[in-house]
Amino acid sequence: MNVAVIQFPGSNCDADALHAARTLLDPASRFVWHTEEGLPAGTDLVFLPGGFSYGDHLRSGAIAARSPIMSAVKAHAERGGFVLGVCNGFQVLTESGLLPGALSRNQDLHFLCRPVHLRVENAQTAFTSAYTAGQSIEIPIAHGEGNYYADQATLERLEGEGQVVFRYLDNPNGSLNDIAGIVSERGNVLGMMPHPERAIEALLGSEDGRGLFASLKGALVR
């Protein structure tokens, strides 16, 4: 279970991501700097963490999506490797074309940082199998541009193919269809705005994020 946590200039959730990966998936999880042109041999999961890559210049995630390492991340995903993008990582995934849609400014134009409640819409993915469909979980958010948008045809496809895996119960940012997280068509790439890596210890207020990592662990060892 080899995990690579990608670091971009401005990443500020990379240490949280690495801690979660080392605690729940692989003690040897490691950082990979964005200028690298390849992933460590045997990488199973690429974790794109939250933060403000390149200070959110142009658009959140737009510059990071064009970093040298992203060619290797795309190739990894195309081979069926797992990719998890959280918050800014989700923005990087949409900007790079690995996931459809876009993330725009929150509807009230305020930065939001608080726990939110999500419903698990699809518990049959590599990221959600440890949950049950319809389960309510509490995961924190911390973003200013988490308002998910896609055109109607894309929304219908996401809904029809079961690619919406997490949905806000009390939509904090205006995301269409209350979307909090989606997977790729193959189900090996997940992007979500809430931070599961910040909900793995009771001391932090919730352990509901542990299910995502337990799901991945089960998928990686099969």
For each residue, the residues with C-beta under 8 A, 3 or more apart:
1: 25 26 44 45 217 220 221
2: 26 28 29 40 42 43 44 45
3: 21 25 26 29 30 43 44 45 46 47
4: 29 30 31 32 39 40 43 45 46 47
5: 14 17 18 21 29 30 31 32 47 49
6: 11 31 32 34 46 47 48 49 69 73 89
7: 11 14 31 32 33 34 49
8: 11 34 51 53 54 64 67 88 92
9: 34 53 54
10: 51 52 53 54 55 56
11: 6 7 8 14 49 50 51 52 53 88
12: 50 51 52
13: 16 17 49 50 51 86 87 88 195 197 198
14: 5 7 11 17 18 31 49 51
15: 18 19
16: 13 19 20 49 50 195 197 198
17: 5 13 14 20 21 47 49 50 86 197
18: 5 14 15 21 22 29 30 31
19: 15 16 22 23 197
20: 16 17 23 24 25 196 197 200 209 213
21: 3 5 17 18 24 25 26 29 45 47 197 213
22: 18 19 25 26 27 28 29
23: 19 20 200
24: 20 21 200 210 213 214 217
25: 1 3 20 21 22 29 45 213 216 217 220
26: 1 2 3 21 22 29
27: 22
28: 2 22
29: 2 3 4 5 18 21 22 25 26 47
30: 3 4 5 18 40
31: 4 5 6 7 14 18
32: 4 5 6 7 36 39 40 69
33: 7 36 69
34: 6 7 8 9 64 67 68 69
35: 67 68 69
36: 32 33 39 68 69 72
37: 68 69 71 72
38: 72
39: 4 32 36 43 46 69 72 73 76
40: 2 4 30 32 43
41:
42: 2
43: 2 3 4 39 40 46 76 81
44: 1 2 3 81 82 220
45: 1 2 3 4 21 25 81 82 83 84 216 220
46: 3 4 6 39 43 73 76 77 81 82 83 84
47: 3 4 5 6 17 21 29 84 86 89
48: 6 73 83 84 85 86 88 89 90 92 93
49: 5 6 7 11 13 14 16 17 86 87 88 89 197
50: 11 12 13 16 17 86 87 88 89 142 143 195
51: 8 10 11 12 13 14 87 88
52: 10 11 12 55 56 60 88
53: 8 9 10 11 56 60 61 63 64 88 92
54: 8 9 10 57 58 62 63 64
55: 10 52
56: 10 52 53 59 60 145
57: 54 62 63
58: 54 62 63
59: 56 62 91 95 145
60: 52 53 56 88 91 95 103 145
61: 53 64 65 88 89 90 91 92 93 94 95 96 103
62: 54 57 58 59 65 66 95
63: 53 54 57 58 66 67
64: 8 34 53 54 61 67 70 88 92 95
65: 61 62 70 92 95 96
66: 62 63 70 96
67: 8 34 35 63 64 70
68: 34 35 36 37 71
69: 6 32 33 34 35 36 37 39 72 73
70: 64 65 66 67 73 74 92 96
71: 37 68 74 75
72: 36 37 38 39 69 75 76
73: 6 39 46 48 69 70 76 77 83 96 98
74: 70 71 77 78 96 98
75: 71 72 78 79
76: 39 43 46 72 73 79 81 83
77: 46 73 74 80 81 83 98 184 188 189
78: 74 75
79: 75 76
80: 77 186 188
81: 43 44 45 46 76 77 188
82: 44 45 46 126 188 189 216 219 220
83: 45 46 48 73 76 77 93 98 188 189 190
84: 45 46 47 48 89 127 189 190 216
85: 48 89 90 91 92 93 98 99 189 190 191 192
86: 13 17 47 48 49 50 89 90 191 192 193 194 195 196 197
87: 13 49 50 51 90 91 141 142 143 146 192 193 194 195
88: 8 11 13 48 49 50 51 52 53 60 61 64 91 92 143
89: 6 47 48 49 50 61 84 85 86 92 93 191
90: 48 61 85 86 87 93 94 99 103 181 191 192 193
91: 59 60 61 85 87 88 94 95 103 145
92: 8 48 53 61 64 65 70 85 88 89 95 96
93: 48 61 83 85 89 90 96 98 99 189 191
94: 61 90 91 97 98 99 100 101 102 103 191
95: 59 60 61 62 64 65 91 92 102
96: 61 65 66 70 73 74 92 93
97: 94
98: 73 74 77 83 85 93 94 184 189 191
99: 85 90 93 94 182 184 189 191
100: 94 150 154 157 158 182
101: 94 148 149 150 154 158 182
102: 94 95 148 149 150
103: 60 61 90 91 94 145 146 147 148 149 193
104: 145 147 149
105: 109 144 145 147
106: 109 110 111 112 143 144 145 146 147 172 173 174
107: 147 173 174
108: 174
109: 105 106
110: 106 144
111: 106 142 143 144
112: 106 141 142 143 144 146 172 173
113: 140 141 142
114: 140 141 172
115: 138 139 140 141 205 206
116: 138 139 140 141 168 169 170 172 180 194
117: 136 137 138 168 169 170
118: 136 137 138 139 166 167 168 169 180 181 194
119: 134 135 136 166 167 168 169
120: 123 128 131 132 133 134 135 136 137 165 166
121: 133 162 164 165 166 167
122: 125 128 133 162 163 164 165 183
123: 120 128 129 131 132 133 135
124: 128 129 133 162
125: 122 128 129 165 183 187 190 215
126: 82 129 187 188 215 216 219
127: 84 165 183 190 212 215 216 219
128: 120 122 123 124 125 131 165 166 211 212 215
129: 123 124 125 126 215 218 219
130: 210 211 212 214 215 218
131: 120 123 128 135 137 211 215
132: 120 123 135
133: 120 121 122 123 124
134: 119 120
135: 119 120 123 131 132
136: 117 118 119 120 169
137: 117 118 120 131 199 206 208 209 211
138: 115 116 117 118 199 205 206 208
139: 115 116 118 194 195 196 198 199 206 208 209
140: 113 114 115 116 194 195 198 199 204 205 206
141: 87 112 113 114 115 116 146 172 173 193 194 195
142: 50 87 111 112 113 195
143: 50 87 88 106 111 112 146 173 193
144: 105 106 110 111 112
145: 56 59 60 91 103 104 105 106
146: 87 103 106 112 141 143 172 173 175 193
147: 103 104 105 106 107 173 174 175
148: 101 102 103 173 175 176 177 179 180 182 193
149: 101 102 103 104 175 176
150: 100 101 102 154 155 158 176
151: 154 155
152: 155 156
153: 156 157
154: 100 101 150 151 157 158
155: 150 151 152 158 159 176 177
156: 152 153 159 160
157: 100 153 154 160 161 163
158: 100 101 150 154 155 161 163 164 177 179 182
159: 155 156 163 164 177
160: 156 157
161: 157 158 185
162: 121 122 124 165
163: 122 157 158 159 182 183 184 185
164: 121 122 158 159 167 177 179 181 182
165: 120 121 122 125 127 128 162 181 182 183 190 192
166: 118 119 120 121 128 179 180 181 192 194
167: 118 119 121 164 177 178 179 180
168: 116 117 118 119 171 172 173 175 178 179 180
169: 116 117 118 119 136 178
170: 116 117
171: 168 174 175 178
172: 106 112 114 116 141 146 168
173: 106 107 112 141 143 146 147 148 168 193
174: 106 107 108 147 171
175: 146 147 148 149 168 171 178 179 180 193
176: 148 149 150 155 179
177: 148 155 158 159 164 167
178: 167 168 169 171 175
179: 148 158 164 166 167 168 175 176 182
180: 116 118 148 166 167 168 175 192 193 194
181: 90 118 164 165 166 190 191 192 193 194
182: 99 100 101 148 158 163 164 165 179 190 191 192
183: 122 125 127 163 165 187 188 189 190 191
184: 77 98 99 163 187 188 189 190
185: 161 163
186: 80 189
187: 125 126 183 184
188: 77 80 81 82 83 126 183 184
189: 77 82 83 84 85 93 98 99 183 184 186
190: 83 84 85 125 127 165 181 182 183 184
191: 85 86 89 90 93 94 98 99 181 182 183
192: 85 86 87 90 165 166 180 181 182 196
193: 86 87 90 103 141 143 146 148 173 175 180 181
194: 86 87 116 118 139 140 141 166 180 181
195: 13 16 50 86 87 139 140 141 142 198 199 209
196: 20 86 139 192 199 200 208 209 212 213
197: 13 16 17 19 20 21 49 86 200 209
198: 13 16 139 140 195 204 209
199: 137 138 139 140 195 196 204 205 206 207 208 209 210
200: 20 23 24 196 197 204 207 209 210 213
201: 204 207
202: 205 206 207
203:
204: 140 198 199 200 201
205: 115 138 140 199 202
206: 115 137 138 139 140 199 202 209
207: 199 200 201 202 210
208: 137 138 139 196 199 211
209: 20 137 139 195 196 197 198 199 200 206 212 213
210: 24 130 199 200 207 213 214
211: 128 130 131 137 208 214 215
212: 127 128 130 196 209 215 216
213: 20 21 24 25 196 200 209 210 216 217
214: 24 130 210 211 217 218
215: 125 126 127 128 129 130 131 211 212 218 219
216: 25 45 82 84 126 127 212 213 219 220
217: 1 24 25 213 214 220 221
218: 129 130 214 215 221 222
219: 82 126 127 129 215 216 222
220: 1 25 44 45 82 216 217
221: 1 217 218
222: 218 219
